[in-house]
């Protein structure tokens, strides 16, 4: 049957089929790649259809103001972080792609073609699960192999009478592992004894895999099919190209420069290497492993930085050998030289690729440092260890005579060492900033203040304070950063708070996933502000060393390295993508877990064998899942079917008759997506799901209530007594009056109370919820879903004798949208009650199937505090002194907000974590404690605050990348 010619809908060019059209439109240089985006943008400009879809939750803004709404399922406009202060042109991005795009060749190998090339593939034509008898036996075998059980315990399990009766093809752990060894393999492990010039206590044995094979495995993995970035480009926030935008590595200057130095049509791959020692024995022993992990910088950082993506592979276990030398410092130099020697061996294939190039299949000059080493070698022989080290120290070098990158094409330390936030940002905060504040406020006072902050669901509460914390993790660093400025305000010297707050602004700004030139200016300004005020820290005597000795200098390497962050962002993209969070977690899955399954003797070879079996099992599991059409995998042949409804379902979220998504092996675990859940529920036939719907979307906010209310049936008066809301009945009556008078609109909080306390209501009973789940999209990318946040509104109980009520941003004006407008048109409120009225029998009213909430408003100061740069808020009160509260729809909730009591010079000792929010009279509006960068007025000078900050490490363990030309695929190496 002849193919029907197809035409490009943008340029009209004719192609042989639809596939060719899609390929043409995906090419950046075709000029047609933005056709769909342009069409969507045009559609958003056209007047909306007059036909109302009753299954779509309307935005509660003015229907005439289309800019205030956001269609989550369309390619909506990017909402800028300036809270409406940037010009309109900033919303239109211009992109300059590298003029010579990468070339791709057909007939490359795929993941499944490699699977079919295995020597046992002939047997899989009749039995897909060979060497196992079938799918059920493979599931059992896979569970046993991944369980971490010892061979003895596996034998005991297989000897059970119930299991022994099963028709299994294996009957012992040895047979099981033997069958696992025959599964299709990935990169194979090698070992090599490294000869050293100086004696060691044990042989130095290097275990490694070919890094090119590891790169090819990642590059060819089907789960990264739509997550790879191939094209170097320059992005701008305006069509005039006045302001560059830096996001992924491919948007930096170095990627463009490397692409320019490569042959025409070559593809640039960024290879990330991460190396750091990690303990493999717990509580006792000193066994240490030194893993070398590898990944691709071309994988979008939102995917690569998820631990569940498994984007990092272990490519080598470097030897950790103790040298015999009388000088302890020289033993360290010898160990450094051994590491560089091993890296030189392991990475030799990448160096050859840099010179010669290699072909790969996708899913479908001398430096300043080398010149310094040349001078050192002219003054001292590398074999004279101590003399060479003394000369190297004059250039602040560590005594390694031949660093592993010395013969690497385009290798330059100033480029491949990139800032990393685990140690560079967060460890610096804990080692210095936090200690300054602790000393300035006093240990007992700062501990008490942290202990009485009301806990927030999902974040750590420091019930014993922070001064005595030991083995502090990166997550703990972030949780302390959320509150330390507001907690220490008024108690620490103003100059100290200003300096630490400036560094905190710097820390938050540099963690943004999207930074433009104006942001870089602000980042530089915050660092300058710290340096202008840092003298106050020394003047207060809080910069101290061991033994409480006051230090009067600023010799802090991590602080000095902050100067390199802005140049690094320009060169290599945002530093958030180089986070070591994921590699630190990979130490557990790639080293520690395999070590625990060993016999605690000779760890390295057992770790390699464990990983080899695990890799074979994962490959086999993924391949059989793709090929076995009896499973509902959403796969046709080798192509994934795009699933619109892939959601993490729970029994209390949606009815069980809705289909649950299929988890493919190795696929990242999805976040519970209330946006998609709401979309599915809205599309169900009336009567097929309970109403009112428990999940619904308003603009860029999704809300979810549990299927069963906390109180299923009670009266309004009983609720008023239980929650301590004497004006609940008149508040509901006033709400109904506004609804009847003005129709559905945005409800504000305030105004005189018109209804009487015994006002008649059109319903007798209400249902009550103690929790609401609120989910938002990422601020910088509205197509990425954030984890949902729990908002509490529980009545008094032990130990919450005054109740537990969280605070939230609510919309109060129809002329503003969230989060683009910031707090303009929005208010801060405390959730006191969430109800659903149940109408009287045979009586129907407009709000019978909706959720209402009683909230109490806070008034926000018009100016920021000059020291903390935070706004203060106070409870709004009526003329009679009672708190100002009103009933509004739950749909006016927009985002959680963090308030911290203003403790003053000394915190009131009567406060506790359970009553501080109720007894405090003034609060800090703590935008450091929020998940998104929004808490600012248009006059704010600091507009981006990203809480999802990561970590940093020592210089020897920092990120770096090199250029490795691969004939058709070029690799740029990046080192953690």
C-alpha positions, 0 to 999 in steps of 0.5 A, a space after each residue: 500500500 502506497 504511503 500518502 504524502 504529508 505536508 508540514 502545517 507550518 511551511 507547507 513542504 511535502 514529505 513522504 509520511 507523517 513520521 518525516 513531517 514530525 522529524 522535520 518539525 523537531 529540527 531547530 533549524 527548520 524554523 517550524 519547530 515553534 509552530 505548535 507553541 505559536 499556535 497555542 499562544 495564538 489560541 490563548 489570545 483568541 476569545 474563549 468559546 462561549 460554550 461552558 464546559 461544566 467539567 472544567 473548574 473555572 479560575 476564580 478570577 474575573 472571567 474578563 481577565 484572561 491573563 490571570 488564569 493558567 491552563 495547566 495542560 496547555 503550553 502556557 506562558 512562562 510566568 516571571 519571578 518578578 511578580 509582575 515587575 518585569 516588562 512584557 517583552 521578558 515573557 517572550 524568549 528568543 533562542 539562538 541555536 548553534 548554526 550547525 546542528 548535530 547530525 544523526 545516522 540511521 540503523 544504530 543499535 537500540 536497547 532492545 537490539 542489544 538485548 536480542 543480540 545476546 547469545 541466548 536470544 534464540 531461546 527467547 523466541 519461544 520463552 521470553 524469560 529464558 533462562 527462567 521458565 516464565 514470567 512468574 518464576 522470573 518475578 520470584 527470582 528477581 525478588 530473591 536476587 534484589 532482596 539482599 538475603 544471603 545465600 544461606 537464607 535464600 537456600 532456607 527459603 527455597 527449602 520451605 515445603 510450600 516453595 519446594 512444591 513449586 515447579 521452579 527450575 532452580 533449587 538453590 541460591 547457587 543455581 539462582 545466581 548462576 542463571 542470573 549470570 547468564 542474563 544479558 550484560 552491560 559494561 563488564 568489570 575489570 581489575 588491575 593491580 596498580 604498582 606503586 613506587 612507595 610501599 603500601 600496607 596492602 596491594 592497590 587494586 583498581 576495579 573499573 568499567 569502560 567509561 565509554 560503555 557506561 556513557 553509551 549505556 546511559 545515552 542508549 537507555 530508553 527511559 531517557 529517550 525524551 530527556 536528552 538535550 543535544 543542541 548548544 544554544 543561547 537563550 534570551 529573555 527578550 526578543 532584543 537579546 539584551 539579557 541572556 538566560 542560563 539554565 541547562 549546561 547547553 545554554 552556557 558559553 562553554 558548551 557553545 565554545 566546545 561545539 565550535 571547536 568540534 567537527 561539523 555535525 558532531 554532538 556534544 555530550 557532557 559527562 559528569 564524574 563524581 568521586 568521594 570517599 564513603 564509609 561502608 562499615 557502620 558503627 565499627 571498623 574503618 573500611 572506606 570505598 572510593 567510588 567514581 560515578 558517571 552520568 550525562 550532563 545532557 540529561 535534563 537536570 529535573 530528571 538527572 537530579 532525581 535519585 530514582 532516575 538512576 542516572 549515575 553509574 558506578 564506573 570505578 572503585 578506586 583503591 583506598 590504600 595506606 602508604 608506609 611513610 614516616 611523614 603523615 602529610 607525604 602519605 596524603 600526597 602519595 594517596 593523591 598521586 595514586 588517585 590521579 594515576 588510577 583516574 588516568 587509567 580509567 579515563 583513558 578511553 575518554 581521552 582517546 575519544 577526545 582525540 579520535 571520536 567514536 560513534 554512539 546510538 541514542 535511544 532512538 591546549 595547555 593550562 596555567 596549572 600545567 605551566 605551574 607544574 612545569 616550573 615545579 618539575 624544573 626545581 625539584 624531581 617528582 621522586 623527591 617527594 618532600 622537596 617536590 611538595 615544598 615547591 608545589 605548595 608555593 603555587 598552592 598545588 597538592 604535590 601531584 606531579 601528573 594530574 589525570 587531565 594533563 593530556 586531555 583535550 581542552 581540559 582547563 581547571 577553571 572550566 571543569 571545576 564547577 561550584 557544587 551546592 552540597 558543601 559549597 553552599 550548605 556546608 559553608 552555611 553550617 560551618 560559618 553562618 550558623 555558628 556566627 548566629 549561634 554565638 551572637 544570639 546565645 546557644 540557650 536562646 537560639 535553641 529555645 527559639 527554634 524549639 517553639 516554632 510551630 512545626 510544618 508538615 514535611 519539614 524538620 522541627 528542632 525540638 531541642 534546638 540547633 546548637 548541639 546537632 551532630 552529623 548534620 545532613 544537607 536536608 538539615 542545613 536547608 531546614 535551619 536556613 528556612 528559619 534562622 534569619 527570622 529566629 535570630 532577628 532582634 536578638 543578634 547585632 543588626 550588622 551580623 544579621 545583615 551580613 548573614 542575611 545577605 549571604 542567605 539571599 545569595 544562597 537562595 538566588 544562585 539555586 534558581 533553575 533559571 537565571 538571567 543577566 539581571 539575576 546575576 547582577 542581583 547575585 553579585 549585589 548580595 555578595 557585595 552587601 555581605 562584604 560591606 557588612 562582614 566587619 560587624 561579624 568580627 567586631 561582635 567577636 562571633 567568628 571563632 575557631 577551636 577553643 573559642 579563639 576569636 579570628 580576625 581574618 576572612 581566610 575561608 576558602 568556601 567563601 572565596 569560591 563564591 566569587 566564582 559562581 557567577 562566572 560559572 553560571 555564565 559558562 556552564 549553566 545554573 549550579 543547581 544542576 551540579 548538586 551532589 545530593 543525587 551522587 551522595 544517595 548513589 553511594 548508598 545504592 551503588 556501594 553501601 547496599 552491595 557491601 552490606 550483602 557481602 561477607 564483610 571481607 574483601 569488599 570491592 570484588 563482591 560489590 562489583 559482582 553484586 552490581 553486575 547481577 543487579 544490572 543484568 536483572 534491571 536490564 532483563 526486567 526492563 526488556 521483558 516488560 517492553 516486549 511482553 505485550 501481555 502486560 499493560 506497559 503502554 509500549 508498542 514494539 520499542 516505542 512508548 505510548 504517551 500516557 496522559 493519566 500516569 498518576 500515583 493513586 491511593 485509596 483515599 484519593 480517587 475511586 478504585 475503578 479508575 485505572 492505575 498507572 504501570 510502573 516500568 522497571 527503573 522508572 522514577 517514582 511519580 509524585 502524586 499528581 492532583 492536577 491529573 487526578 482532578 482532570 480525570 475526575 472532571 471527565 468522568 460521567 455524572 454519577 460515576 464518581 462521588 460529588 463533590 469532587 475531592 480534587 480540583 484545580 484553580 489556576 496553578 494550584 491543585 487542592 485535595 481533600 480526603 475522601 472521608 471527612 474528619 467529622 462526617 456529620 455535625 451542626 454548625 453550632 457544635 463546630 463553632 464551639 469545638 473550633 472556638 469560632 463564636 461568629 461562625 454562623 453569622 460569617 456563613 450568613 454574610 457569605 451567603 448574602 454576598 453570593 446572593 447579591 454579587 454572584 460568584 466572585 472573589 471574597 475578601 476578608 473584612 467589613 462589618 458583620 451584618 448577620 445576627 448570631 442566630 441567623 437562619 442558614 439553608 442547611 442543618 449539618 456540615 462535614 469537617 476536614 482537619 487537613 487539606 492537601 495543596 499542590 503547586 507547579 514549579 515557579 520557573 516551569 509551570 509544567 513541573 508538579 511540586 510535591 503536595 503540602 499538607 495544611 492543618 486546621 485541627 481543633 484543640 486536642 492534646 498537645 495542641 490545646 489551642 488547635 493546630 492551624 496553618 497559614 496560607 496565601 489567599 486570593 482577594 482580588 480578581 485583577 491579579 493572578 498567582 504567582 505572577 502578581 506576588 502578594 498584590 491582590 492576595 492576603 495572608 490568612 490562617 485556616 481555622 476551619 474547612 467544611 462542606 455544608 449539607 443542605 436540608 432535606 429536599 432543599 437545594 442551594 448553590 453551595 451544596 456541593 462545594 467546600 468553604 473555609 473560615 480564615 482569619 486575616 493578617 495585615 502586612 507591613 508596607 515596608 520591609 525591615 531594613 535588617 532582615 528585609 522581611 515584612 512583619 504581619 499582625 493579626 487583623 482585628 475588628 473594632 471590638 478587638 476580636 480577630 477578623 475572620 470570614 468565610 470564603 471558598 476553599 478555591 481561593 487558597 493559593 500557596 502555603 506561607 511560613 510565619 515566625 513569631 517576632 520574639 524580640 530581644 528575649 523570647 517569652 519563656 511561656 511560649 511553646 511549639 503548640 501555642 506560639 502562633 496563638 499567643 504571639 502578637 507580631 510575626 515575620 513573613 518568612 519568605 526563606 521558609 517558602 517553597 517558591 519565590 513569591 513573597 515580595 511586593 513590586 518594590 522588592 529588590 530580592 525576587 527569587 528564593 528557591 528552597 530546594 537548595 542542594 550541597 557542596 564539597 571540597 575542591 578535590 571533590 568538586 565538579 569539573 568537565 572536559 571536552 571529549 570529541 566523539 566523532 559523531 558524539 562529543 563528550 564534555 567531562 564534568 567532575 564532582 
